[in-house]
Amino acid sequence: MGFKEHKRKWVFFFVFVLLLLLAFFMFRPYLNAIIVGALLAYFVKPFYSKLLQVIKSKIASQIIIGLSACLILFLLIAILAFPLATQAQSLYVKSGQMVSSFVTDLQNCSDVTTDRPACKLASTFSPLVNSLQFKERSNEFLQWTSLYIYDKITGFIAGVVSFIIFLLVMLFSMFYFLGQGDEIKATILSILPLSRSDKRRIVQRLEETIRAVIGGNVTTAFLQGIAASLIFYLLNIPSPLFWGLIIAILAFIPGIGPSLVWIPMAVILTIQEEPIKAIVLVVASVLLLTSIETLIKPKIIGTKIQMSTYAVFMSVLGGLHFFGLLGFFFGPIILALLITCIQIYREMDGIGESDD
């Protein structure tokens, strides 16, 4: 009888693990959106609780909080999209002017020796340009460029659709976790074969890490915004405070965020025949903004959660590799929970204690 009972437990365990794996792979495409929705629900929960005390309706409170989150999100997207689109348009116009000026210089060239850069370039490459092989290669290059642009446009459309799906899943998840979050939390904790004190310890560690990661990112984003504003001001770039604000917002995109502003700016400065300013902008941005991202941010997060800067830095890199852009958030949380679980395991039955 005991053998049958033992066998039944193993069969149930096998089925449970199989269903767990199937559920994971089923939800995997939307896992990031679900987790972000849960985190948003965690941060807006205090506002939700206060609103619930006033209007006494869970559904109404969830709808109000959800609509408010949508409004804030769309405002942030609009704030980011408008200046970036303006910069792209400016870059396009300046590039067109430069090409037009270059073509005009070429048309005005004569057989007389001239110091114009366009004329020198024309005289150097005219034999190559007029060759049949060059024309054939040019046609092939134009065909390849057309296919490349088509693929990029198709990928962009698919990316927009994926982003919309991500937003919908994230907002619906936030709506759900606001109402059912406490119940889900209690269910998960009840499954863990740990004492109440260890469960509280894990929950406390999780909350501390979340606050540390968010706080560290907010602090470093603020520092990057100030540093960028100072750089733009010293280089006499228009609206330094505004662009510093944009960089502070984009700093939440790890690695590439601020570069979405200063790289196009450097290109525009080069087109405007201000190469010294462009070089100074690139060097200053790489040294200051990148240092804040890679050195100061891990230090701030590690200090708050009592973890070494190296461990935080590697957890961010590993998280980015595994989870994508959201890995900067998930990596330190997973590592902090792992360290806490190892500490709890070492304390069980005196494991790790020295023998007297």
Secondary structure by P-SEA (a helix, b strand, c coil): caaaaaaaaaaaaaaaaaaaaaaaaaaccaaaaaaaaaaaaaaaaaaaaaaaaacccaaaaaaaaaaaaaaaaaaaaaaaaaaaaaaaaaaaaaaaaaaaaaaaaaaaccccccccaaaaaaaacccccccaaaaaaaaaaaaaaaaaaaaaaaaaaaaaaaaaaaaaaaaaaaaaaaacaaaaaaaaaaaccccaaaaaaaaaaaaaaaaaaaaaaaaaaaaaaaaaaaaaaaacccaaaaaaaaaaaacccccccccccaaaaaaaaaaacaaaaaaaaaaaaaacaaaaaccaaaaaaaaaacccaaaaaaaaaaaaaacccccccaaaaaaaaaaaaaaaaaaccccccccc
